């Protein structure tokens, strides 16, 4: 059997490693299938050596992640992927994503790379048509660069972000208690910090909160916290990847709670 690239999904992971695995899990969960053969071919390339995205956005004398990301997509294309995506919100900051897109174009790449931010915001507009104010959680790089803001404003949404990023940053990056360091056994206190950040945005008037770092949905699987709708961009991206390959394979519309 020969797999055509047009029918194969590529996932560039490693940013962090569990986030890439989580995206593949969501592709499987969001596929309409009754047997193994009904699922779509997926290639996961996990490259944890890609330089830190937040560090580069804060100081562009730091190692540039763009060359390694481009190499990853070219490797996925060579392996047979026709459409691909990155399991990392911060890597979609325009300063970096546009740099990657231009280098792929210059390299003559034909692989189609979906944009996590665009797919998430467009998905919110479809799934939450009555929402007016959107809260965004994420890394310092994602929030300080306004990665989600332009797309949200284009849809007419108001935006709220946490006023204090210290606890959220620790929840993601702390070397002992953070999600990156404990993806398979996240401390209860870390989960509480993320849930508290969601609740804080709710107090600020958010109708919907985006978990805008691919580690955050690993800590909070629910689709609602304290009455606030919670959106997992990874799930939105998984659905978009499936839809691009074969819309008939897409599971029923709507976000599914994993609580």
N, C-alpha and C positions, 0 to 999 in steps of 0.2 A: 504494500500500500504506500502511495506517495502523498504526502501532505502538501497542499498548495499554500503558499504564503498568505494568500488572501483570506484563508480560513483560520490562521494561527495568530493568537494573541501573544504579545511579548510584555513582560513585566520587568522593569528595571528596579531592583530592590537594593537593599544594603544601607538604606538611609532612613531608619536603621533596618537591620536584618529582619526583625520580627514584622515590621510594617510590610515588607514585600510578601512574606508568607501570608500575612493577614489579607492582603489584596487578592492573592490567589484563592484563599479560602472563600472570599466573598464572590469571586467569579463563579466558583463551583456552586455556592449557595443560591446565587441569583439566576442560575441556568435552569431552564425547564428541561428536565431529563428524568427518565425512568430506569435507565441502565447506563453502564459505563460509556457505551458507544454514542450516547446522545449528547455527551459533553463536548465542548470545544477544545481543540489543542491549545495548550498554554505552555510558554517557555518562561521560566523565572531565571533571571540572571542577577544574583545577589553580589554586589560589589561594595562591601563595607569600607574599602580603602578610598572611596571617593572623598575628597577633602570636605571639611565641614562647611555647609552652606551658610549658616548664620555667621560664622567667623569671617568668611569672605565678604559678606554683605556689610559687615561692620567695618572691615578694613581690607581694602582690595589689594593690599600688599601681602595678604595671607595667601596660602595656596589656592589656586583657582580650580573650582570643581568642574568647570565646563568641559575641559578636554576629556576627563575621565567619563563624564556623562555621555558625551558624544561617542566615545569609544564603546561604551555599553550599548547604545542604540545600534551602532554599526554591527556589533557582534550579534545582537538579537536579529537584525535583518539578515546577516549571513547565515544564521541558524534557521531561518525560515519564517520569521514573524513579519506579518504585513501591517499590523497596527499594534501600537505599544503605548505604554504610559509609565510614569515614574510614581512610586509610592513614597512621595515626599512633598508636603505642601510648600516648604521654604524654597525648594528647587524651582517652584513656579513663579517666584518673584520675577517680574518682567526683566529686571537687570540681568538675571541669570537665564531665565527660560528663553528670552529673545536671543541671547548670545548662543545658546545651544542650538536653537532653530536655524540661525544663520550659518553656523558651522556645519550642520547636517546638510543644508542646501548647498553650501560650497563643496561638500564632499560628494555631491550627486546622489545622496541617499533617497530612496523611494519609500521608506517606511513612514507610515503616518503616525504621528505622536499626538495623542489627545491631551488636552489641557485640563488638569484636575480642577482648577479654579473655575473655569468656564462651565464645566459639566456640573459642578456643585451648585453654583448660583442659578444656572438655568433649571436644574432639578428642583431647587427650592421654589422657584417661581411657579413650577408646575404642581408640586406637591403641597405647597402652602400658599395658595392664592390670596388668602386674607391677611397674611403676615405683613406688617409694616416696618417693624424695627428688628434688625438682625444683630445678634451678638456674635462676636468672633473671638475665639480663643486660639492661641498658637504660640510659636516661638517669637522671640524678640525680633528676629529677622523678618518673619512674616507680617507681624503687626506694625513694626516701625516703617516698613516699606509700603504699607497699605495694599498688600497683594490682593486682598479680596475687595477692597473698597471701591475701585473704579467699576468693577463688574456689578457690584451690589447697587451702586448709585445709578448705573445705566438702567437697572430694572425698577428704579424708583424707591428703593429701600433706604431707610435711615439705618445708621450703623452705631453700635456701642461696643467698646472694647474695655478690658479690665484696666483699672487705674494703677494697679500694683501688680507687676509681673513676677515679683520675687518668688512667691509660693508656687506659681504655675511653672516657672523655669526650673525650680527645684524638683517639682513633680515629674518633669520630663528628663532632666539631665543629672540630677544628683547622683554621684558615683556609688552611693550605697543604697539609697531608697528610691531613686528615680526609675521611671518606666523603662528607659533604655537599658538600665543595668539589671532589671528584674522583670523582663517581659513575661516570663512564665510563672511568676509568683509575686505579683505586685502587692506591696504592703497596704494594709487597710488604710493607714494614714494618708498614703499617696492617693488612693482612690477618693478619699474624703476631700483632699485638697482640690481635686479636679471637680468633684460634685459641688463643692463650695463656690468655686469659680463660676460654674454654670448658674448657681443660685444668685450670686452677686449680679450677674448680667440680667437675670430676671427682675431683680429689684430695680435695676436701671431701666426697665421697660422692654427688655428683649422678648419678642414673641417666639423667636427661634434662635438657637445657639449652634453655631458651626464649630465642630471640634477640629480646628484648622491646623492640627499637627497630627501626623499619621500614628503617633504613639498614643494620643489621647483616647481614641475609640477602643484601644486595647484595655484601658483602665475602666472605661464606662461604656457598657454594651447596650444600655437601655436606649430606647427612642424617645423617652420622656423622663425628665428629672424635676421633681417638685412642680409638676404641671407645665413645665417648659419643654417644648419640642426640641429635640437634640438631633442634629444632622451629622452623619458620618460621611465625609467626602469620599472615603474609600469605597463605600457602598454605591455612591453616585457614580464614581469612576468605573467600578466593576460593571454596573448596568450599561454605561455608555460603551464600554469595550464590547460587551455582548451584542448590544444593539447595532454597533458598527459592522460586526461580522455577520450576524444573522438575527434580525429582530424577532423572528419566530421562536428563537431559543430563550428569549427573555421571560423570566418568571413574572407573575402578576404584578402590576404596578403598585407602588407604595413602599415606604420604608418598613422593614420587618424588625420588630424588637427581638433582641437576643437575650432579654432578661430572664 
